[in-house]
Structure formats: C-alpha cells, structure tokens
Amino acid sequence: HTNGPVTPRPTPPYLSPPSDWIMQQAQNWPDGARVLDFAAGGGRHCCALNHAFPGRFSFLAIDRDHAALEALKARCPQIEICQFDLESTNIWGFADDGFDIVIVANYLYRPRLDDLFRLVRQGGYLAYETFATGNEAFGRPSNPDFLLQDGELAARLPDDFTILDYFHGRIDQPKPAIIQRLTAKRQVKNLYISD
C-alpha cells in the first residue's frame, strides 16, 4: 500500500539512432572483438551494437560525461563504462592493451588523433564518422575545429593502416549534413627471425 501515486522511474536521455554505416561495418568485425566506443556519450552505438549482435562483442564506453555514462549503464548493464576527459594531456590508462575495434562518431579533437589511432590493436579496425567542412551550411557544428577537411583522416592515418572504406560528402539522413567516414584495418606486423 502506498500513500500516493507511484512516481515512474526517470527515462534516460533521448538517444539519436545509431549510424547505419557503423552498424553495417560491424558485420565485418570478428567474433569476440573488444570494442571501444570512444567519446560514447549516451552509448547510442555500443548499446545498439550489443542489441544487434548479442554476445558477439565486449564493449568499453568512454566519455567525460558522468551522467551520460550512468544512463548508458542503466540501459545496457553489460557494457563497461569509464569516465575520462579524452582531451586532457593525461595518459590514457584505459588503453594499455588496445582494442580490436575503435568506434568514433561525431567527435573530433585533432591534438590526440595519433593517440586515438594507437588504440587500435594490430589486425584491428577503426570506424570513424564525423562532420566535415561544408557542414556549416546545415548548422552545427560549424566551427572548423570540429570539421574534418576532405581527406584529412586518411592523411593522418599511420602507414600500418589500410583504408577499407572512405566517404566525404553530403548525407540527408537522419538530417542533412556534410560528413566524413573512414574504415581502416591496422596491419599485423610480421616479425621474421633469421639465423
């Protein structure tokens, strides 16, 4: 017996749908892969991937927004979370072993791009999708600090990555924008020992 109306649990913050492109890329990832959702926010990708491919991957979602990560954990309790300011100069302690898959969506911080690329293990994949130059015609983001130049990600990739997919241009769904997408695989270095 209660003394009043039951208060419903607060609903988690609204999540945008995941990128169809990232969801398609996941079909090519190996079973058992350790996936990093970098700057995950509320976890729209790791939660959707976990739902679409149950038990296939393990996830770490990292972001500086504690509330967003807590909401993510409430929705998807099996996903590991880590609160961390990715733009600080601190060493990324979460990155010691690297990851089989690194997902980045709608995030760009150029001073740490090289560190981000190093998170991908040999034989692993990078799936990166964010806004690009020309997006200012459609609204935010419009600051050049948050817009990739055409070919910029490909030019910044270390030599041991092979580009599997690249796109720079206009999309109309979920809303008109100029974006850049890149999927790359980090090559396995063969170490030959000679007598």
Disulfide bonds with the S-S distance in Angstrom:
Cys47-Cys76 2.30
